[in-house]
Amino acid sequence: MVRKANLPIGIEDYGRIRKDGFYYVDKTRLIQDLLEHISYVNLFTRPRRFGKTLNMSMLKYFFEIGSDSTLFDGLDISGETELCKKYMGKFPVISISLKEVGGDNFDAAKRILRSIIGDEAIRFPFLADSDNLTAIERQQYKKLVELDDRGEYAMSDELLSKSLLMLSRFLHKHYGQSTIILIDEYDVPLDRAYQAGYYDAMVNMIRVLFGRALKTNNSLFFAVLTGCMRISKESIFTGLNNFNVYTVKDVQYNEYFGFSDMEVRRMLAYYGFMEKYDLINAWYDGYHFGELDVYCPWDVVNYCHALKMNPSVSPQNYWVNTSSNNIIRKFIDKADGTTRDEVELLISGESISKKIRQELTYRDLDSRIDNLWSILFTTGYLTQCGTEEDGITRLVIPNREIQWIFEEQIQEWFESETKKDVQKLESFCRAFEENDIITIEKGFTSYLRKTISIRDTNSKKEMKENFYHGILLGLFAGMEGWKVKSNAESGEGYSNISVEVEDREIGIIIEVKYAERAEFDDVCKEALKQINDKNYEEMLVDDGMTTIRKYGIACYKKRCKVISE
């Protein structure tokens, strides 16, 4: 039996993937495209976990002096023999990632930035003794890697702001060859600074650092930056010549970030998981970069790895767990009635039309709800499905994983909103104890009108019922003296919701149904019949509940009807 290559879970070092024989989806044509359409500075913006860091690592291993050419054997770029002969292993490369730059204050962030640049500078210890550098330049290099009495890099703020420029010049002089600069996750320091309250200081630092390294730097061959957002309005890149930005709306380079359908099919065929194709397509496909349909590679790799361990495992929300999803919660908090209607359309699988602004500052995020639409698009929570006149973009939720995030955040928002009126919430819940049908019906309808619901479209009936089920569970959560169970085994099946009010010995059974075409009466009766036919009350009686309340609830859009016995 032929041993299959391991999947590179969390490994973003190209050299390790190739040396250790991990499965690799060939993106090396990116090298050829960059060289054939070379720009002084290139910025690629993509959502997180779409292969930006691995591609940057691949560029470093290809261009850096002393690189191992065998790492590219058998890959697409190896067929370009003249290009490889001219460029492979011919350049000094400065490669840094700013994804860890942050902290509670600006000084803490600067310490991390000094550490990142200092660690990169120390990769070139020969500069301290290079005959191609002047005595002053050798001394300046030593200042870049000098430590203080705490063992931290001691470079001053002024030296830090010039560090990339100086290092590129020193390498140029030492090798007689201009330098390539790679900066991964360039916008993370700005995001974290905005959250922590030192945004202006960080903007000024990054502007000077990048400006000196990337503007009129005669030692620079070219630079590549990656990030999630395009922040050119901050004047970080002011005055740069030959500066090109490639976003998810552009057709150039779109095949190099994310997996194409063919790449996913090849992976599934290699591991013998082709029967999972439709499932993977529904969960992790759906992104549209330029004119190409794209899967999230992080999800596909993680799920294939899980399938190797357990072929029956269900898809998981892998992308969700790699970062905070607070942007959706912030968006829902700000949403007015019109915006909530638009979110309902998205959750039901329909599209909405919005003008997307890709050049935003972090200050813009909270100023208008329209800006948050743009952020949801650039960060991967929404994707494009076409354009209209005047630059209007049609947006959709890309796949089931992202839809799950929206629904979870909506549920959390709804629960927090309902808890603001404790008296109203308790009166609603107590009505179930008292068999007060009118209060239950009016109360539930009132709550449904406030939340963002699943519209009456092509969503499966089970999904719609789960939505209303979840709303009720959220309302019941934290009700003092209530023991609430969901889908608990009872009698001859699993009751939707069961409640034990122990101090009053009251048992409550609720079956929630979706009423197609608003057939409330028939659906309520069907729900009650199911409770009785399957003897759901058995568990409550066994637990000592002497009074049993049975409720059949039928829901349609934002209306409901309740009957009991």
QUIJO-V567698 format. One line per field, one symbol per residue. ss: DSSP state (h for helix, s for strand, l for the rest). A space follows every 50 residues. Layout:
ss: ???
//
This chain:
ss: lllllllllllllhhhhhhlllllllllhhhhhhhhllllssssslllll lhhhhhhhhhhhhsllllhhhhlllhhhhlhhhhhhhlllssssssslll lllllhhhhhhhhhhhhhhhhhhhhhhhhlllllhhhhhhhhhhhlslll llslllhhhhhhhhhhhhhhhhhhhlllsssssslllhhhhhhhhhllhh hhhhhhhhhhhhhhlllllssssssssllslhhhllllllllssssllll lllhhhllslhhhhhhhhhhhllhhhhhhhhhhhllsssllsssslhhhh hhhhhhhhhllllllllllhhhlllhhhhhhhhhllhhhhhhhhhhhlll lsssslllsllhhhllllhhhhhhhhhhllllssssslhhhssssslllh hhhhhhhhhhhhhhhhhhlllhhhhhhhhhhhhhllhhhhhhhhhhhhhh llllllllllhhhhhhhhhhhhhhhhlllllsssssssssllssssssss sllllssssssssslhhhlhhhhhhhhhhhhhhllllhhhhhllllssss ssssssllssssssl
//
